[in-house]
């Protein structure tokens, strides 16, 4: 947990995809303390959460899908 919310650090995501495979599917964010981090975009998170199907992933899917819908309206 961070002061900005939960942090999920991944070594691998989905079907054998690694950090290098996802560089074009993330955004840079500047954190409060001046550190910069890269964050996967919402669309990229949907597929592995569908595949994994854990309770926490299913719960997050509804939020991710709704966020994507709202982004498309803008």
PDB file of N, CA, C and O in Angstrom:
ATOM      1  N   UNK A   1       0.850  -1.178   0.000  1.00  0.00           N
ATOM      2  CA  UNK A   1       0.000   0.000   0.000  1.00  0.00           C
ATOM      3  C   UNK A   1       0.891   1.236   0.000  1.00  0.00           C
ATOM      4  O   UNK A   1       1.893   1.291   0.714  1.00  0.00           O
ATOM      5  N   UNK A   2       0.526   2.210  -0.793  1.00  0.00           N
ATOM      6  CA  UNK A   2       1.269   3.465  -0.840  1.00  0.00           C
ATOM      7  C   UNK A   2       0.345   4.600  -0.420  1.00  0.00           C
ATOM      8  O   UNK A   2      -0.853   4.390  -0.231  1.00  0.00           O
ATOM      9  N   UNK A   3       0.893   5.793  -0.275  1.00  0.00           N
ATOM     10  CA  UNK A   3       0.058   6.940   0.064  1.00  0.00           C
ATOM     11  C   UNK A   3      -0.890   7.307  -1.079  1.00  0.00           C
ATOM     12  O   UNK A   3      -1.852   8.048  -0.878  1.00  0.00           O
ATOM     13  N   UNK A   4      -0.617   6.788  -2.276  1.00  0.00           N
ATOM     14  CA  UNK A   4      -1.476   7.039  -3.435  1.00  0.00           C
ATOM     15  C   UNK A   4      -2.445   5.895  -3.706  1.00  0.00           C
ATOM     16  O   UNK A   4      -3.249   5.976  -4.634  1.00  0.00           O
ATOM     17  N   UNK A   5      -2.381   4.839  -2.913  1.00  0.00           N
ATOM     18  CA  UNK A   5      -3.264   3.692  -3.100  1.00  0.00           C
ATOM     19  C   UNK A   5      -2.477   2.410  -3.231  1.00  0.00           C
ATOM     20  O   UNK A   5      -1.263   2.415  -3.026  1.00  0.00           O
ATOM     21  N   UNK A   6      -3.139   1.293  -3.572  1.00  0.00           N
ATOM     22  CA  UNK A   6      -2.456  -0.002  -3.665  1.00  0.00           C
ATOM     23  C   UNK A   6      -1.485  -0.047  -4.848  1.00  0.00           C
ATOM     24  O   UNK A   6      -1.725   0.549  -5.898  1.00  0.00           O
ATOM     25  N   UNK A   7      -0.403  -0.761  -4.647  1.00  0.00           N
ATOM     26  CA  UNK A   7       0.619  -0.934  -5.678  1.00  0.00           C
ATOM     27  C   UNK A   7       0.703  -2.410  -6.026  1.00  0.00           C
ATOM     28  O   UNK A   7       0.880  -3.255  -5.148  1.00  0.00           O
ATOM     29  N   UNK A   8       0.577  -2.714  -7.301  1.00  0.00           N
ATOM     30  CA  UNK A   8       0.643  -4.097  -7.782  1.00  0.00           C
ATOM     31  C   UNK A   8       1.858  -4.198  -8.697  1.00  0.00           C
ATOM     32  O   UNK A   8       1.835  -3.719  -9.831  1.00  0.00           O
ATOM     33  N   UNK A   9       2.912  -4.821  -8.197  1.00  0.00           N
ATOM     34  CA  UNK A   9       4.150  -4.961  -8.961  1.00  0.00           C
ATOM     35  C   UNK A   9       4.134  -6.315  -9.648  1.00  0.00           C
ATOM     36  O   UNK A   9       3.979  -7.350  -8.999  1.00  0.00           O
ATOM     37  N   UNK A  10       4.295  -6.301 -10.964  1.00  0.00           N
ATOM     38  CA  UNK A  10       4.198  -7.529 -11.745  1.00  0.00           C
ATOM     39  C   UNK A  10       5.546  -7.926 -12.329  1.00  0.00           C
ATOM     40  O   UNK A  10       6.309  -7.069 -12.775  1.00  0.00           O
ATOM     41  N   UNK A  11       5.837  -9.209 -12.329  1.00  0.00           N
ATOM     42  CA  UNK A  11       7.006  -9.721 -13.021  1.00  0.00           C
ATOM     43  C   UNK A  11       6.607 -10.277 -14.384  1.00  0.00           C
ATOM     44  O   UNK A  11       7.383 -10.253 -15.339  1.00  0.00           O
ATOM     45  N   UNK A  12       5.393 -10.770 -14.445  1.00  0.00           N
ATOM     46  CA  UNK A  12       4.848 -11.347 -15.669  1.00  0.00           C
ATOM     47  C   UNK A  12       3.349 -11.054 -15.669  1.00  0.00           C
ATOM     48  O   UNK A  12       2.725 -10.979 -14.611  1.00  0.00           O
ATOM     49  N   UNK A  13       2.782 -10.892 -16.852  1.00  0.00           N
ATOM     50  CA  UNK A  13       1.347 -10.644 -16.925  1.00  0.00           C
ATOM     51  C   UNK A  13       0.751 -11.472 -18.066  1.00  0.00           C
ATOM     52  O   UNK A  13       1.265 -11.490 -19.185  1.00  0.00           O
ATOM     53  N   UNK A  14      -0.322 -12.139 -17.752  1.00  0.00           N
ATOM     54  CA  UNK A  14      -1.033 -12.889 -18.787  1.00  0.00           C
ATOM     55  C   UNK A  14      -0.245 -14.040 -19.358  1.00  0.00           C
ATOM     56  O   UNK A  14       0.424 -14.778 -18.634  1.00  0.00           O
ATOM     57  N   UNK A  15      -0.330 -14.184 -20.651  1.00  0.00           N
ATOM     58  CA  UNK A  15       0.228 -15.336 -21.358  1.00  0.00           C
ATOM     59  C   UNK A  15       1.720 -15.137 -21.644  1.00  0.00           C
ATOM     60  O   UNK A  15       2.118 -15.007 -22.802  1.00  0.00           O
ATOM     61  N   UNK A  16       2.540 -15.114 -20.599  1.00  0.00           N
ATOM     62  CA  UNK A  16       3.981 -15.010 -20.781  1.00  0.00           C
ATOM     63  C   UNK A  16       4.470 -13.670 -21.273  1.00  0.00           C
ATOM     64  O   UNK A  16       5.552 -13.588 -21.853  1.00  0.00           O
ATOM     65  N   UNK A  17       3.701 -12.614 -21.057  1.00  0.00           N
ATOM     66  CA  UNK A  17       4.146 -11.283 -21.446  1.00  0.00           C
ATOM     67  C   UNK A  17       4.982 -10.701 -20.318  1.00  0.00           C
ATOM     68  O   UNK A  17       4.673 -10.875 -19.139  1.00  0.00           O
ATOM     69  N   UNK A  18       6.034 -10.014 -20.696  1.00  0.00           N
ATOM     70  CA  UNK A  18       6.931  -9.417 -19.715  1.00  0.00           C
ATOM     71  C   UNK A  18       6.992  -7.907 -19.913  1.00  0.00           C
ATOM     72  O   UNK A  18       6.424  -7.374 -20.866  1.00  0.00           O
ATOM     73  N   UNK A  19       7.679  -7.229 -19.013  1.00  0.00           N
ATOM     74  CA  UNK A  19       7.807  -5.775 -19.015  1.00  0.00           C
ATOM     75  C   UNK A  19       8.115  -5.220 -20.402  1.00  0.00           C
ATOM     76  O   UNK A  19       7.453  -4.294 -20.872  1.00  0.00           O
ATOM     77  N   UNK A  20       9.109  -5.785 -21.038  1.00  0.00           N
ATOM     78  CA  UNK A  20       9.544  -5.291 -22.348  1.00  0.00           C
ATOM     79  C   UNK A  20       8.451  -5.405 -23.407  1.00  0.00           C
ATOM     80  O   UNK A  20       8.394  -4.596 -24.332  1.00  0.00           O
ATOM     81  N   UNK A  21       7.586  -6.406 -23.272  1.00  0.00           N
ATOM     82  CA  UNK A  21       6.509  -6.625 -24.238  1.00  0.00           C
ATOM     83  C   UNK A  21       5.402  -5.580 -24.112  1.00  0.00           C
ATOM     84  O   UNK A  21       4.595  -5.410 -25.027  1.00  0.00           O
ATOM     85  N   UNK A  22       5.367  -4.888 -22.986  1.00  0.00           N
ATOM     86  CA  UNK A  22       4.252  -3.996 -22.692  1.00  0.00           C
ATOM     87  C   UNK A  22       4.637  -2.519 -22.675  1.00  0.00           C
ATOM     88  O   UNK A  22       3.832  -1.682 -22.268  1.00  0.00           O
ATOM     89  N   UNK A  23       5.837  -2.190 -23.103  1.00  0.00           N
ATOM     90  CA  UNK A  23       6.308  -0.805 -23.030  1.00  0.00           C
ATOM     91  C   UNK A  23       5.413   0.163 -23.796  1.00  0.00           C
ATOM     92  O   UNK A  23       5.256   1.312 -23.383  1.00  0.00           O
ATOM     93  N   UNK A  24       4.828  -0.278 -24.895  1.00  0.00           N
ATOM     94  CA  UNK A  24       3.973   0.618 -25.672  1.00  0.00           C
ATOM     95  C   UNK A  24       2.538   0.662 -25.151  1.00  0.00           C
ATOM     96  O   UNK A  24       1.689   1.347 -25.722  1.00  0.00           O
ATOM     97  N   UNK A  25       2.268  -0.062 -24.075  1.00  0.00           N
ATOM     98  CA  UNK A  25       0.923  -0.121 -23.515  1.00  0.00           C
ATOM     99  C   UNK A  25       0.866   0.423 -22.095  1.00  0.00           C
ATOM    100  O   UNK A  25       0.061  -0.022 -21.277  1.00  0.00           O
ATOM    101  N   UNK A  26       1.726   1.382 -21.816  1.00  0.00           N
ATOM    102  CA  UNK A  26       1.699   1.975 -20.489  1.00  0.00           C
ATOM    103  C   UNK A  26       1.989   3.461 -20.578  1.00  0.00           C
ATOM    104  O   UNK A  26       2.362   3.979 -21.631  1.00  0.00           O
ATOM    105  N   UNK A  27       1.811   4.133 -19.457  1.00  0.00           N
ATOM    106  CA  UNK A  27       2.011   5.572 -19.383  1.00  0.00           C
ATOM    107  C   UNK A  27       2.962   5.889 -18.245  1.00  0.00           C
ATOM    108  O   UNK A  27       3.036   5.157 -17.258  1.00  0.00           O
ATOM    109  N   UNK A  28       3.684   6.984 -18.391  1.00  0.00           N
ATOM    110  CA  UNK A  28       4.551   7.464 -17.314  1.00  0.00           C
ATOM    111  C   UNK A  28       3.739   8.328 -16.362  1.00  0.00           C
ATOM    112  O   UNK A  28       2.910   9.132 -16.789  1.00  0.00           O
ATOM    113  N   UNK A  29       3.983   8.158 -15.079  1.00  0.00           N
ATOM    114  CA  UNK A  29       3.343   8.979 -14.058  1.00  0.00           C
ATOM    115  C   UNK A  29       4.409   9.514 -13.119  1.00  0.00           C
ATOM    116  O   UNK A  29       5.338   8.799 -12.745  1.00  0.00           O
ATOM    117  N   UNK A  30       4.268  10.768 -12.745  1.00  0.00           N
ATOM    118  CA  UNK A  30       5.155  11.387 -11.769  1.00  0.00           C
ATOM    119  C   UNK A  30       4.451  11.320 -10.425  1.00  0.00           C
ATOM    120  O   UNK A  30       3.351  11.849 -10.266  1.00  0.00           O
ATOM    121  N   UNK A  31       5.086  10.669  -9.457  1.00  0.00           N
ATOM    122  CA  UNK A  31       4.499  10.518  -8.139  1.00  0.00           C
ATOM    123  C   UNK A  31       4.800  11.741  -7.274  1.00  0.00           C
ATOM    124  O   UNK A  31       5.657  12.559  -7.608  1.00  0.00           O
ATOM    125  N   UNK A  32       4.083  11.848  -6.166  1.00  0.00           N
ATOM    126  CA  UNK A  32       4.205  12.998  -5.278  1.00  0.00           C
ATOM    127  C   UNK A  32       5.636  13.270  -4.831  1.00  0.00           C
ATOM    128  O   UNK A  32       6.030  14.428  -4.693  1.00  0.00           O
ATOM    129  N   UNK A  33       6.399  12.242  -4.609  1.00  0.00           N
ATOM    130  CA  UNK A  33       7.748  12.420  -4.073  1.00  0.00           C
ATOM    131  C   UNK A  33       8.787  12.646  -5.169  1.00  0.00           C
ATOM    132  O   UNK A  33       9.989  12.623  -4.901  1.00  0.00           O
ATOM    133  N   UNK A  34       8.331  12.865  -6.399  1.00  0.00           N
ATOM    134  CA  UNK A  34       9.240  13.141  -7.502  1.00  0.00           C
ATOM    135  C   UNK A  34       9.691  11.914  -8.259  1.00  0.00           C
ATOM    136  O   UNK A  34      10.378  12.036  -9.273  1.00  0.00           O
ATOM    137  N   UNK A  35       9.324  10.739  -7.794  1.00  0.00           N
ATOM    138  CA  UNK A  35       9.674   9.513  -8.511  1.00  0.00           C
ATOM    139  C   UNK A  35       8.744   9.334  -9.709  1.00  0.00           C
ATOM    140  O   UNK A  35       7.579   9.731  -9.686  1.00  0.00           O
ATOM    141  N   UNK A  36       9.292   8.729 -10.744  1.00  0.00           N
ATOM    142  CA  UNK A  36       8.495   8.455 -11.938  1.00  0.00           C
ATOM    143  C   UNK A  36       8.282   6.950 -12.039  1.00  0.00           C
ATOM    144  O   UNK A  36       9.180   6.164 -11.738  1.00  0.00           O
ATOM    145  N   UNK A  37       7.093   6.563 -12.465  1.00  0.00           N
ATOM    146  CA  UNK A  37       6.780   5.155 -12.627  1.00  0.00           C
ATOM    147  C   UNK A  37       5.991   4.964 -13.919  1.00  0.00           C
ATOM    148  O   UNK A  37       5.445   5.917 -14.474  1.00  0.00           O
ATOM    149  N   UNK A  38       5.941   3.736 -14.381  1.00  0.00           N
ATOM    150  CA  UNK A  38       5.163   3.400 -15.572  1.00  0.00           C
ATOM    151  C   UNK A  38       3.969   2.561 -15.115  1.00  0.00           C
ATOM    152  O   UNK A  38       4.100   1.678 -14.267  1.00  0.00           O
ATOM    153  N   UNK A  39       2.805   2.855 -15.691  1.00  0.00           N
ATOM    154  CA  UNK A  39       1.567   2.194 -15.298  1.00  0.00           C
ATOM    155  C   UNK A  39       0.883   1.656 -16.546  1.00  0.00           C
ATOM    156  O   UNK A  39       0.728   2.370 -17.537  1.00  0.00           O
ATOM    157  N   UNK A  40       0.473   0.394 -16.492  1.00  0.00           N
ATOM    158  CA  UNK A  40      -0.240  -0.203 -17.629  1.00  0.00           C
ATOM    159  C   UNK A  40      -1.562   0.504 -17.855  1.00  0.00           C
ATOM    160  O   UNK A  40      -2.232   0.902 -16.902  1.00  0.00           O
ATOM    161  N   UNK A  41      -1.938   0.660 -19.120  1.00  0.00           N
ATOM    162  CA  UNK A  41      -3.229   1.271 -19.415  1.00  0.00           C
ATOM    163  C   UNK A  41      -4.348   0.289 -19.077  1.00  0.00           C
ATOM    164  O   UNK A  41      -4.129  -0.917 -18.968  1.00  0.00           O
ATOM    165  N   UNK A  42      -5.536   0.831 -18.915  1.00  0.00           N
ATOM    166  CA  UNK A  42      -6.679   0.007 -18.493  1.00  0.00           C
ATOM    167  C   UNK A  42      -6.973  -1.133 -19.466  1.00  0.00           C
ATOM    168  O   UNK A  42      -7.242  -2.257 -19.043  1.00  0.00           O
ATOM    169  N   UNK A  43      -6.923  -0.850 -20.751  1.00  0.00           N
ATOM    170  CA  UNK A  43      -7.250  -1.873 -21.751  1.00  0.00           C
ATOM    171  C   UNK A  43      -6.315  -3.076 -21.652  1.00  0.00           C
ATOM    172  O   UNK A  43      -6.747  -4.212 -21.842  1.00  0.00           O
ATOM    173  N   UNK A  44      -5.042  -2.836 -21.359  1.00  0.00           N
ATOM    174  CA  UNK A  44      -4.062  -3.919 -21.260  1.00  0.00           C
ATOM    175  C   UNK A  44      -4.330  -4.804 -20.051  1.00  0.00           C
ATOM    176  O   UNK A  44      -3.995  -5.988 -20.066  1.00  0.00           O
ATOM    177  N   UNK A  45      -4.924  -4.251 -19.016  1.00  0.00           N
ATOM    178  CA  UNK A  45      -5.187  -5.020 -17.797  1.00  0.00           C
ATOM    179  C   UNK A  45      -6.376  -5.973 -17.916  1.00  0.00           C
ATOM    180  O   UNK A  45      -6.477  -6.937 -17.158  1.00  0.00           O
ATOM    181  N   UNK A  46      -7.269  -5.707 -18.858  1.00  0.00           N
ATOM    182  CA  UNK A  46      -8.497  -6.502 -18.946  1.00  0.00           C
ATOM    183  C   UNK A  46      -8.210  -7.971 -19.268  1.00  0.00           C
ATOM    184  O   UNK A  46      -8.697  -8.854 -18.561  1.00  0.00           O
ATOM    185  N   UNK A  47      -7.442  -8.250 -20.306  1.00  0.00           N
ATOM    186  CA  UNK A  47      -7.235  -9.640 -20.746  1.00  0.00           C
ATOM    187  C   UNK A  47      -6.664 -10.546 -19.646  1.00  0.00           C
ATOM    188  O   UNK A  47      -7.243 -11.601 -19.383  1.00  0.00           O
ATOM    189  N   UNK A  48      -5.558 -10.179 -18.996  1.00  0.00           N
ATOM    190  CA  UNK A  48      -5.040 -11.099 -17.977  1.00  0.00           C
ATOM    191  C   UNK A  48      -5.993 -11.282 -16.797  1.00  0.00           C
ATOM    192  O   UNK A  48      -6.023 -12.352 -16.189  1.00  0.00           O
ATOM    193  N   UNK A  49      -6.755 -10.272 -16.474  1.00  0.00           N
ATOM    194  CA  UNK A  49      -7.716 -10.424 -15.374  1.00  0.00           C
ATOM    195  C   UNK A  49      -8.839 -11.376 -15.770  1.00  0.00           C
ATOM    196  O   UNK A  49      -9.332 -12.132 -14.933  1.00  0.00           O
ATOM    197  N   UNK A  50      -9.249 -11.347 -17.039  1.00  0.00           N
ATOM    198  CA  UNK A  50     -10.251 -12.298 -17.520  1.00  0.00           C
ATOM    199  C   UNK A  50      -9.709 -13.719 -17.471  1.00  0.00           C
ATOM    200  O   UNK A  50     -10.414 -14.643 -17.064  1.00  0.00           O
ATOM    201  N   UNK A  51      -8.455 -13.895 -17.887  1.00  0.00           N
ATOM    202  CA  UNK A  51      -7.842 -15.227 -17.928  1.00  0.00           C
ATOM    203  C   UNK A  51      -7.647 -15.784 -16.524  1.00  0.00           C
ATOM    204  O   UNK A  51      -7.949 -16.951 -16.272  1.00  0.00           O
ATOM    205  N   UNK A  52      -7.150 -14.966 -15.620  1.00  0.00           N
ATOM    206  CA  UNK A  52      -6.877 -15.442 -14.259  1.00  0.00           C
ATOM    207  C   UNK A  52      -8.159 -15.790 -13.523  1.00  0.00           C
ATOM    208  O   UNK A  52      -8.239 -16.826 -12.863  1.00  0.00           O
ATOM    209  N   UNK A  53      -9.169 -14.925 -13.635  1.00  0.00           N
ATOM    210  CA  UNK A  53     -10.480 -15.230 -13.070  1.00  0.00           C
ATOM    211  C   UNK A  53     -10.541 -15.332 -11.558  1.00  0.00           C
ATOM    212  O   UNK A  53     -11.487 -15.910 -11.022  1.00  0.00           O
ATOM    213  N   UNK A  54      -9.553 -14.783 -10.854  1.00  0.00           N
ATOM    214  CA  UNK A  54      -9.615 -14.795  -9.394  1.00  0.00           C
ATOM    215  C   UNK A  54     -10.700 -13.824  -8.936  1.00  0.00           C
ATOM    216  O   UNK A  54     -11.098 -12.940  -9.695  1.00  0.00           O
ATOM    217  N   UNK A  55     -11.177 -13.977  -7.716  1.00  0.00           N
ATOM    218  CA  UNK A  55     -12.219 -13.099  -7.197  1.00  0.00           C
ATOM    219  C   UNK A  55     -11.809 -11.630  -7.306  1.00  0.00           C
ATOM    220  O   UNK A  55     -12.596 -10.794  -7.750  1.00  0.00           O
ATOM    221  N   UNK A  56     -10.589 -11.325  -6.904  1.00  0.00           N
ATOM    222  CA  UNK A  56     -10.151  -9.928  -6.942  1.00  0.00           C
ATOM    223  C   UNK A  56     -10.045  -9.417  -8.384  1.00  0.00           C
ATOM    224  O   UNK A  56     -10.255  -8.230  -8.635  1.00  0.00           O
ATOM    225  N   UNK A  57      -9.724 -10.299  -9.328  1.00  0.00           N
ATOM    226  CA  UNK A  57      -9.652  -9.898 -10.732  1.00  0.00           C
ATOM    227  C   UNK A  57     -11.049  -9.653 -11.304  1.00  0.00           C
ATOM    228  O   UNK A  57     -11.263  -8.686 -12.036  1.00  0.00           O
ATOM    229  N   UNK A  58     -11.985 -10.519 -10.972  1.00  0.00           N
ATOM    230  CA  UNK A  58     -13.361 -10.327 -11.438  1.00  0.00           C
ATOM    231  C   UNK A  58     -13.938  -9.026 -10.894  1.00  0.00           C
ATOM    232  O   UNK A  58     -14.652  -8.316 -11.602  1.00  0.00           O
ATOM    233  N   UNK A  59     -13.631  -8.715  -9.644  1.00  0.00           N
ATOM    234  CA  UNK A  59     -14.118  -7.464  -9.047  1.00  0.00           C
ATOM    235  C   UNK A  59     -13.524  -6.259  -9.758  1.00  0.00           C
ATOM    236  O   UNK A  59     -14.221  -5.271  -9.992  1.00  0.00           O
ATOM    237  N   UNK A  60     -12.252  -6.329 -10.102  1.00  0.00           N
ATOM    238  CA  UNK A  60     -11.585  -5.217 -10.780  1.00  0.00           C
ATOM    239  C   UNK A  60     -12.060  -5.060 -12.217  1.00  0.00           C
ATOM    240  O   UNK A  60     -12.049  -3.949 -12.746  1.00  0.00           O
ATOM    241  N   UNK A  61     -12.474  -6.139 -12.857  1.00  0.00           N
ATOM    242  CA  UNK A  61     -12.909  -6.079 -14.255  1.00  0.00           C
ATOM    243  C   UNK A  61     -14.077  -5.118 -14.461  1.00  0.00           C
ATOM    244  O   UNK A  61     -14.092  -4.351 -15.424  1.00  0.00           O
ATOM    245  N   UNK A  62     -15.031  -5.159 -13.575  1.00  0.00           N
ATOM    246  CA  UNK A  62     -16.188  -4.268 -13.714  1.00  0.00           C
ATOM    247  C   UNK A  62     -15.742  -2.811 -13.683  1.00  0.00           C
ATOM    248  O   UNK A  62     -16.231  -1.991 -14.460  1.00  0.00           O
ATOM    249  N   UNK A  63     -14.826  -2.493 -12.798  1.00  0.00           N
ATOM    250  CA  UNK A  63     -14.324  -1.119 -12.677  1.00  0.00           C
ATOM    251  C   UNK A  63     -13.517  -0.747 -13.915  1.00  0.00           C
ATOM    252  O   UNK A  63     -13.684   0.345 -14.459  1.00  0.00           O
ATOM    253  N   UNK A  64     -12.650  -1.637 -14.359  1.00  0.00           N
ATOM    254  CA  UNK A  64     -11.837  -1.365 -15.550  1.00  0.00           C
ATOM    255  C   UNK A  64     -12.706  -1.139 -16.788  1.00  0.00           C
ATOM    256  O   UNK A  64     -12.472  -0.209 -17.560  1.00  0.00           O
ATOM    257  N   UNK A  65     -13.696  -1.986 -16.964  1.00  0.00           N
ATOM    258  CA  UNK A  65     -14.572  -1.853 -18.136  1.00  0.00           C
ATOM    259  C   UNK A  65     -15.357  -0.545 -18.096  1.00  0.00           C
ATOM    260  O   UNK A  65     -15.500   0.133 -19.113  1.00  0.00           O
ATOM    261  N   UNK A  66     -15.860  -0.198 -16.928  1.00  0.00           N
ATOM    262  CA  UNK A  66     -16.611   1.061 -16.781  1.00  0.00           C
ATOM    263  C   UNK A  66     -15.705   2.262 -17.033  1.00  0.00           C
ATOM    264  O   UNK A  66     -16.132   3.227 -17.667  1.00  0.00           O
ATOM    265  N   UNK A  67     -14.482   2.226 -16.556  1.00  0.00           N
ATOM    266  CA  UNK A  67     -13.520   3.307 -16.774  1.00  0.00           C
ATOM    267  C   UNK A  67     -13.224   3.446 -18.255  1.00  0.00           C
ATOM    268  O   UNK A  67     -13.171   4.561 -18.774  1.00  0.00           O
ATOM    269  N   UNK A  68     -13.032   2.326 -18.942  1.00  0.00           N
ATOM    270  CA  UNK A  68     -12.788   2.367 -20.385  1.00  0.00           C
ATOM    271  C   UNK A  68     -13.967   2.962 -21.147  1.00  0.00           C
ATOM    272  O   UNK A  68     -13.778   3.742 -22.081  1.00  0.00           O
ATOM    273  N   UNK A  69     -15.182   2.594 -20.746  1.00  0.00           N
ATOM    274  CA  UNK A  69     -16.376   3.158 -21.380  1.00  0.00           C
ATOM    275  C   UNK A  69     -16.402   4.680 -21.223  1.00  0.00           C
ATOM    276  O   UNK A  69     -16.688   5.402 -22.179  1.00  0.00           O
ATOM    277  N   UNK A  70     -16.106   5.157 -20.030  1.00  0.00           N
ATOM    278  CA  UNK A  70     -16.112   6.589 -19.762  1.00  0.00           C
ATOM    279  C   UNK A  70     -15.018   7.306 -20.564  1.00  0.00           C
ATOM    280  O   UNK A  70     -15.241   8.408 -21.067  1.00  0.00           O
ATOM    281  N   UNK A  71     -13.852   6.691 -20.684  1.00  0.00           N
ATOM    282  CA  UNK A  71     -12.761   7.292 -21.464  1.00  0.00           C
ATOM    283  C   UNK A  71     -13.143   7.419 -22.929  1.00  0.00           C
ATOM    284  O   UNK A  71     -12.778   8.399 -23.578  1.00  0.00           O
ATOM    285  N   UNK A  72     -13.873   6.444 -23.460  1.00  0.00           N
ATOM    286  CA  UNK A  72     -14.277   6.470 -24.864  1.00  0.00           C
ATOM    287  C   UNK A  72     -15.301   7.556 -25.145  1.00  0.00           C
ATOM    288  O   UNK A  72     -15.402   8.025 -26.279  1.00  0.00           O
ATOM    289  N   UNK A  73     -16.065   7.967 -24.135  1.00  0.00           N
ATOM    290  CA  UNK A  73     -17.072   9.014 -24.291  1.00  0.00           C
ATOM    291  C   UNK A  73     -16.436  10.397 -24.441  1.00  0.00           C
ATOM    292  O   UNK A  73     -17.025  11.299 -25.036  1.00  0.00           O
ATOM    293  N   UNK A  74     -15.245  10.551 -23.903  1.00  0.00           N
ATOM    294  CA  UNK A  74     -14.573  11.867 -23.888  1.00  0.00           C
ATOM    295  C   UNK A  74     -14.105  12.264 -25.259  1.00  0.00           C
ATOM    296  O   UNK A  74     -13.523  13.335 -25.426  1.00  0.00           O
TER     297      UNK A  74
END
